[in-house]
């Protein structure tokens, strides 16, 4: 006999209002392309969770690095999700280049 566990999780985006469902028993996060965050791939939060999802612009000097550039032309450092019980971040690391 095989036992199948089915868990439906409801998700929403606090910025654009998008909604979705996933059917996965393991811990996971639903990502989506958010028009309110410059069309970046941003996390959704579980329905009923009060949270804030923000794109953080890079605040230091870019120099010779190649940072992640959002469609609006600004360098993005991270996407930060802030909830009552903690903070998560998706960090976009810059790429170093070599000139010979």
Secondary structure as UniProt FT lines:
FT   STRAND          8..12
FT   TURN            14..16
FT   STRAND          19..23
FT   STRAND          31..34
FT   HELIX           35..37
FT   TURN            38..39
FT   STRAND          40..43
FT   STRAND          45..46
FT   TURN            47..48
FT   STRAND          51..57
FT   TURN            63..64
FT   TURN            71..72
FT   STRAND          75..83
FT   TURN            84..85
FT   STRAND          86..91
//
